[in-house]
Amino acid sequence: MGTAARNTSSRRANGAEPSRTPCSCCIRMSSLLVKPGLRHSVSEWQSNNQQLAATAQHERHASTAIRQEGRSLRNDTCCQTAWDESDTSRRLSDRVWDVARWKDVLESCALKVDEEMEALTLSKEQTEQALAATAVPLEVSTECLTLREGRQGYELVADAVEEQLRKEVELIERVQHGLQRHIDRAFEQLCVLQEARHQLTADLQNKMEALDIDMSCLSLTIKSPHISLKTNPTRIPSGSSTPQEWVQFSQYNVIRAQEAMQASQQMRENTNLSRAQLQNELEAQRRATEFALRKRNHHEELARDELQWQIRNTEEEMAEMERDIQGLDADLQAKTASLKLAHTRLETRTGRAGVDLCRDEVQHGLVAEVKQLETTMLVLKQKLSEARHSFQRMRLHHTRMLQDLSRKQEALSLEQRSINTRSRLMSTSSTDKTAAVLLTNSSGRSRLQLLAQ
């Protein structure tokens, strides 16, 4: 309603204008034009107009407030959405940095595990080479013991050489058992390192996939063509972990790998030290055995030379004795002829007759001569018998000395064969120092060509 109309109705209500008395014509006209129904008074009409105006004004104020609140809400929600997107991007960036950092840690740890596996494999291969190298010394020592069992008689002596050879065999067997234990432990540790490497690789693969996904999410914007509404995106996937569990899992994998590497390093140090000590013991025992063998060989050469000298002297004495026996026998034969002569003279002189059968000086001389010859012959026979017995004893002893010389020469030949057999140890050790060995670790990742230590 306009302002003029409101003023006119107000003046009419206050009696400012005088009322007019309708005429009869008008009354008839009004009775004819009035519609039947409820009539409102002017005050009701004015109240209705005022109510409409007040309601309109109230709705306008409400609309204005709602518009202002809407604009404020739009601004707030835009700011909040922009902030949330920025905060989410920041968190994604931080998460990408965390995942990338752990990825680098896992990669570095995996590389160190690979290096340690290669080092442990190399140590294991060197230990296997050392174990294989003990086969020849054991074979040589056993062969030397077998050769020296061929000695005969008094030459079969339990001497220092046999003692050293048996010590060498026992030491080599002990060394083989020790090296085999180190090889078995190295294989078990390689399995542990392989398992740790597998865990690191699996964790690293997950980290790389998560890094790719987070970087892809970080690159998305509201203008990206691949964004869309998803069904229940706020659900918690099964198998989800907390950030603490996520960190603890990677830390556990790294700590486990580091502990395995530390154990492997300690094992390599122990293996190298043990291998060096065992090789030193083998070398010392080899030298002790060879010294005893050379010393025994020298003593046997001296004994052989002494025996040969005794044999030569005995042969010379036997020749002298044989000549003396011949001389004694010749003297005995000569004394027999003299005795025959004396006997014949005595018997012939018994033919004298009468008083001429006299026991004269000739008779006494012949009797004394016979007794002297018999005594001389008896002494010569005894001496000849002693000489012959001595000659027989010397001959028998000469035979025994020849047999012993043969045994000594055979034993000396066996000792020399043992020395020649042990010369293989020097050639083997010199070959091992210059031979190139191709090594492959258990994972087959690389091949190394190294000089055998």
Secondary structure, DSSP 8 states (H G I E B T S, - for coil): --HHHHHHHHHHHHT-S------HHHHHHHHHH--SS----HHHHHHHHHHHHHHHHHHHHHHHHHHHHHHHHHHHHHHHHHHHHHHHHHHHHHHHHHHHHHHHHHHHHHHHHHHHHHHHHHHHHHHHHHHHHTHHHHHHHHHHHHHHTT--GGG----HHHHHHHHHHHHHHHHHHHHHHHHHHHHHHHHHHHHHHHHHHHHHHHHHHHHHHHHHHHH--TT-TT----SSTTS--TT---HHHHHHHHHHHHHHHHHHHHHHHHHHHHHHHHHHHHHHHHHHHHHHHHHHHHHHHHHHHHHHHHHHHHHHHHHHHHHHHHHHHHHHHHHHHHHHHHHHHHHHHHHHHTT--GGGS---HHHHHHHHHHHHHHHHHHHHHHHHHHHHHHHHHHHHHHHHHHHHHHHHHHHHHHHHHHHHHHHHHHHHHHHHHH-EEEEE-TT-S-EEEEE--
